Amino acid sequence: MSGSSVSGAVRYPRRFEIFRLEALGDDPFFTDAEARNEYERGRRLAVTDAAAPPAWYVDVLHRDRFTVTFYSPHKTPVRKVEWERVDGRLFRRRILDLFYPEGDPKRRVPYSHLLRVDQHWYTDGIAHVSRSSPIDEDLVVEVSAPGELQWVDIPAFGEWAPLIEASAPPELGRFDLDAVDVAEDFARATIAGGEPMTDAGRWNLPASSSTVLDTVTSLTTFEPAPSLVPVIEREAAKILPVFVQGASPRQSGLDPREERRRVDELSSDLAGAFEYAAGRPIAFPIEQRGDGPVAEYAASLRRAHARSAQWWVLNETGIVVVRSGDEDAGDLALAVHIVPARWVSGRSGTHTGRAPVDLRWSRADVGD
C-alpha cells in the first residue's frame, strides 16, 4: 500500500456497520472537530478512508488499542492488525491474514471456512505463528520473533498514515485455488524468519485449539484421535498437555508478564473452542474440601499446583482447562483434562473412579 492511499481524506463514522462497511444514521459522520474531541477524550473512535467502500477501517479504543482491518474492493476482509499501548508506544500484537480458496465471497464468512495465517507477537521476542485450514491439519509454531518487533508512535489526531502503512498487507494472491499454496508459503516464510526455541524444557503444543477440540471429541466418542496432541493416561483421567514454561525468567531471559499473557491467550483460545461445542465454561472450585468426587478431584488439582480451572461436559464427559504453576518460578503450565463428568458436576449416576493422587506432568511426559 502506497503512502498516497492513506494521505487523502478520511472519515469518522458515528456508527459503523462492519458487514456492509457503511456508516449508519441520518448524520453518519463526525466533523473533524467532533472526532478530535472524541479522540482526545479517550473515547472509542472509528476511522476509515473516504472511498466507498473503504479499503481500511481503524477501531480506536481509549487510545490504548488500535485495530486496523483491510478489505478487498468487494468488502471482504483480508487482513486485521491489532496494536496495543506498551510503555507509551504502540506494539503490534497480532496480524491475521485471510485467504479464500473458493474465490472472493464479497462478504464476511466464518473464519473456520478460511485459510488463516495468524501471528501473535510478544515484547520479549517470541512469536506464535499458525496456519489454520478447513482442509489440512493446522500448523502451529513458536519461534523467536521473525524480523524486528514492530513499534509505532501513538498517532496524533489525523496522523493516521504511519499506523496504516505499518499495518498494510503484502501483495498476495488471496483468492481462488492458488490461495492454498500462497497461505502455506507465507506461513512457512514467516516461521523461517525466526529461530526455533532452544530451551529443552520449554514446550508448546504444535496444534490449534480446534485440533485439541477434535482430539477431545474423538477421545470422548472412542474414535481415532489426531496425532498431534499427546495424551497422558492417569487412571480414569487423561491429560492433554498444551504448554509448559520450562525455565524461570532468570534462566530464559523471557518476560514473566509475557509468559503469563501467552498462557492467557492459549487458555482463551481453548475456552472459545469448547464454548462453541459445549456452552459457556464453569469455574471449578479448586479449594473445595470434604467428601465426594468434586472434592477429591479438587485435592488432586491442588497437589498438581493448579491455580485455576474451568470445565464443560461434552459427550457425558468432563473437560477441564487447567492452569498450574507460576510464571516467576518458571513452572507455568496449561493442560486439558478429560475426566468422568461426576468429578466436575458432582452428579451421581455417571461412571466414576477416585481421582488420581498424582495429576502432575512435565516436559518429560510429552516426548519429542
GULUMLO-781158 format. One line per field, with one value per residue (C-alpha): y, x, z; residue in one letter. Coordinates in steps of 0.25 Angstrom, whole numbers, always signed. Example, Ala and Ser with C-alpha at 12.3 -4.5 7.8 and 13.67 -1.06 7.14 Angstrom:
BEGIN
v -18;-4 $
u +49;+55 $
w +31;+29 $
res A;S $
% end
This chain:
BEGIN
v +0;+13;+25;+33;+23;+28;+43;+47;+49;+41;+40;+37;+29;+31;+17;+7;-5;-15;-25;-14;-5;+7;+18;+18;+29;+42;+49;+38;+45;+53;+66;+67;+75;+66;+54;+61;+63;+49;+44;+54;+50;+35;+31;+20;+25;+19;+24;+20;+25;+33;+23;+15;+5;+8;+0;+0;+3;+6;+4;+12;+8;+18;+21;+8;-1;+1;-10;-8;-16;-16;-21;-25;-16;-25;-22;-36;-35;-39;-34;-30;-24;-21;-11;-9;+2;-2;+7;+19;+14;+4;-10;-19;-31;-38;-40;-48;-51;-57;-66;-70;-83;-82;-68;-55;-57;-42;-42;-47;-62;-71;-72;-87;-87;-80;-82;-73;-69;-63;-57;-53;-45;-42;-31;-41;-46;-58;-60;-71;-74;-82;-86;-92;-98;-105;-116;-119;-121;-108;-103;-96;-92;-84;-77;-65;-53;-53;-40;-28;-25;-14;-1;+12;+24;+27;+35;+50;+52;+52;+46;+32;+29;+23;+13;+9;+7;-1;-10;-11;-25;-30;-33;-47;-56;-58;-63;-76;-89;-83;-77;-91;-90;-76;-77;-89;-81;-69;-76;-84;-72;-64;-76;-77;-63;-66;-76;-89;-88;-95;-97;-112;-111;-102;-107;-102;-111;-111;-111;-101;-101;-106;-118;-120;-120;-130;-139;-137;-141;-153;-158;-156;-163;-174;-170;-169;-156;-146;-150;-136;-136;-145;-152;-155;-166;-165;-176;-170;-157;-153;-141;-133;-124;-111;-102;-103;-92;-100;-90;-77;-64;-62;-74;-72;-57;-56;-47;-53;-44;-48;-63;-61;-54;-65;-75;-66;-66;-81;-83;-73;-80;-93;-88;-82;-95;-103;-92;-94;-109;-109;-96;-86;-90;-92;-89;-101;-99;-103;-100;-109;-119;-130;-143;-147;-147;-132;-130;-142;-136;-122;-129;-135;-122;-115;-126;-123;-108;-104;-89;-89;-98;-97;-108;-113;-126;-131;-145;-148;-146;-135;-126;-117;-106;-106;-95;-98;-93;-79;-70;-64;-78;-84;-95;-89;-100;-102;-115;-120;-132;-142;-147;-154;-144;-146;-141;-127;-127;-135;-142;-156;-167;-165;-174;-171;-175;-168;-156;-160;-156;-150;-141;-134;-135;-129;-127;-142;-147;-141;-148;-142 $
u +0;+6;+7;-3;-14;-14;-11;-24;-38;-43;-56;-60;-73;-82;-87;-80;-87;-75;-82;-87;-75;-85;-87;-101;-111;-116;-104;-94;-80;-74;-68;-52;-54;-64;-55;-43;-51;-55;-41;-34;-44;-40;-54;-56;-54;-55;-47;-48;-42;-52;-54;-67;-66;-54;-41;-38;-44;-38;-45;-38;-41;-37;-24;-19;-23;-24;-29;-27;-35;-33;-43;-43;-51;-63;-63;-56;-47;-32;-24;-26;-15;-16;-7;-6;+0;+12;+21;+16;+16;+8;+13;+8;+2;-5;-6;-17;-16;-28;-29;-41;-38;-52;-51;-55;-69;-71;-75;-70;-70;-67;-52;-54;-57;-44;-29;-23;-9;-9;+3;+3;+15;+21;+31;+41;+44;+35;+24;+13;+11;-1;-7;-21;-29;-42;-36;-22;-16;-13;+2;+6;+20;+26;+39;+48;+41;+43;+49;+49;+38;+29;+26;+20;+17;+2;-4;-7;-21;-21;-7;-12;-3;+9;+0;-8;+5;+11;-1;-3;-4;+6;+2;-2;-12;-23;-34;-36;-29;-15;-18;-16;-1;+0;-4;+5;+17;+14;+13;+26;+34;+29;+33;+47;+49;+51;+59;+54;+53;+65;+61;+59;+50;+40;+29;+17;+7;+8;-7;-18;-30;-39;-29;-30;-45;-45;-36;-45;-57;-50;-46;-60;-66;-56;-52;-37;-31;-22;-7;-2;-8;-1;-9;-4;-12;-14;-24;-38;-32;-26;-17;-14;-2;-3;+9;+20;+29;+41;+50;+50;+51;+65;+69;+61;+62;+48;+38;+29;+17;+18;+19;+6;+0;+3;-4;-15;-17;-15;-26;-35;-34;-37;-49;-54;-53;-60;-71;-74;-76;-82;-86;-81;-70;-72;-61;-56;-55;-41;-41;-53;-51;-59;-64;-69;-63;-62;-54;-45;-42;-40;-30;-23;-22;-16;-6;-2;-1;-13;-16;-29;-39;-51;-60;-70;-78;-76;-82;-85;-70;-63;-54;-45;-35;-25;-14;-3;+10;+15;+22;+32;+36;+37;+27;+15;+7;-6;-13;-27;-32;-43;-49;-62;-73;-76;-63;-67;-82;-84;-96;-98;-101;-89;-77;-66;-54;-46;-38;-23;-14;-4;-8;+5;+12;+25;+32;+38;+24;+21;+32;+38 $
w +0;-4;+5;-4;-1;+14;+12;+6;+12;+24;+31;+45;+45;+58;+56;+46;+41;+38;+29;+19;+22;+24;+33;+40;+43;+38;+42;+39;+41;+52;+47;+49;+61;+67;+64;+70;+83;+84;+81;+91;+102;+100;+95;+84;+70;+56;+45;+30;+17;+9;-2;-4;+1;+9;+7;+22;+36;+49;+62;+73;+88;+98;+90;+96;+85;+70;+61;+46;+36;+21;+11;-4;-13;-11;+5;+8;+20;+16;+28;+42;+51;+66;+73;+88;+96;+103;+111;+103;+89;+81;+79;+68;+76;+65;+50;+44;+29;+22;+9;+1;-7;-13;-18;-13;-6;-6;+9;+22;+24;+37;+40;+41;+26;+22;+22;+32;+36;+50;+56;+71;+75;+89;+94;+99;+85;+83;+73;+71;+56;+52;+38;+40;+29;+28;+19;+25;+39;+45;+46;+59;+63;+74;+70;+73;+67;+52;+47;+56;+67;+61;+69;+65;+72;+77;+66;+68;+63;+48;+46;+43;+31;+39;+46;+33;+26;+37;+36;+21;+15;+6;-9;-8;-16;-6;-15;-23;-22;-22;-9;-2;-7;-4;+10;+13;+6;+14;+27;+25;+21;+33;+42;+35;+38;+53;+61;+68;+83;+89;+103;+104;+116;+109;+100;+93;+86;+71;+69;+69;+79;+68;+67;+82;+81;+70;+79;+91;+83;+77;+91;+97;+86;+85;+71;+65;+70;+63;+65;+68;+82;+93;+103;+117;+124;+139;+143;+140;+135;+122;+121;+108;+110;+103;+109;+119;+122;+126;+132;+141;+134;+141;+132;+120;+119;+115;+122;+132;+129;+114;+118;+126;+114;+105;+114;+116;+100;+99;+110;+104;+90;+97;+104;+91;+84;+96;+97;+83;+85;+99;+104;+114;+124;+138;+148;+156;+171;+173;+188;+191;+203;+208;+202;+189;+175;+173;+186;+182;+169;+175;+184;+173;+165;+177;+179;+164;+167;+159;+160;+152;+145;+136;+132;+122;+120;+106;+101;+116;+120;+128;+120;+129;+125;+136;+138;+148;+153;+154;+143;+152;+157;+143;+144;+138;+130;+123;+120;+117;+126;+121;+133;+138;+138;+152;+156;+152;+152;+165;+159;+163;+153;+144;+143;+153;+160;+170;+165;+163;+174;+164;+153;+151;+138;+132;+118;+120;+119;+106;+97;+85 $
res M;S;G;S;S;V;S;G;A;V;R;Y;P;R;R;F;E;I;F;R;L;E;A;L;G;D;D;P;F;F;T;D;A;E;A;R;N;E;Y;E;R;G;R;R;L;A;V;T;D;A;A;A;P;P;A;W;Y;V;D;V;L;H;R;D;R;F;T;V;T;F;Y;S;P;H;K;T;P;V;R;K;V;E;W;E;R;V;D;G;R;L;F;R;R;R;I;L;D;L;F;Y;P;E;G;D;P;K;R;R;V;P;Y;S;H;L;L;R;V;D;Q;H;W;Y;T;D;G;I;A;H;V;S;R;S;S;P;I;D;E;D;L;V;V;E;V;S;A;P;G;E;L;Q;W;V;D;I;P;A;F;G;E;W;A;P;L;I;E;A;S;A;P;P;E;L;G;R;F;D;L;D;A;V;D;V;A;E;D;F;A;R;A;T;I;A;G;G;E;P;M;T;D;A;G;R;W;N;L;P;A;S;S;S;T;V;L;D;T;V;T;S;L;T;T;F;E;P;A;P;S;L;V;P;V;I;E;R;E;A;A;K;I;L;P;V;F;V;Q;G;A;S;P;R;Q;S;G;L;D;P;R;E;E;R;R;R;V;D;E;L;S;S;D;L;A;G;A;F;E;Y;A;A;G;R;P;I;A;F;P;I;E;Q;R;G;D;G;P;V;A;E;Y;A;A;S;L;R;R;A;H;A;R;S;A;Q;W;W;V;L;N;E;T;G;I;V;V;V;R;S;G;D;E;D;A;G;D;L;A;L;A;V;H;I;V;P;A;R;W;V;S;G;R;S;G;T;H;T;G;R;A;P;V;D;L;R;W;S;R;A;D;V;G;D $
% end
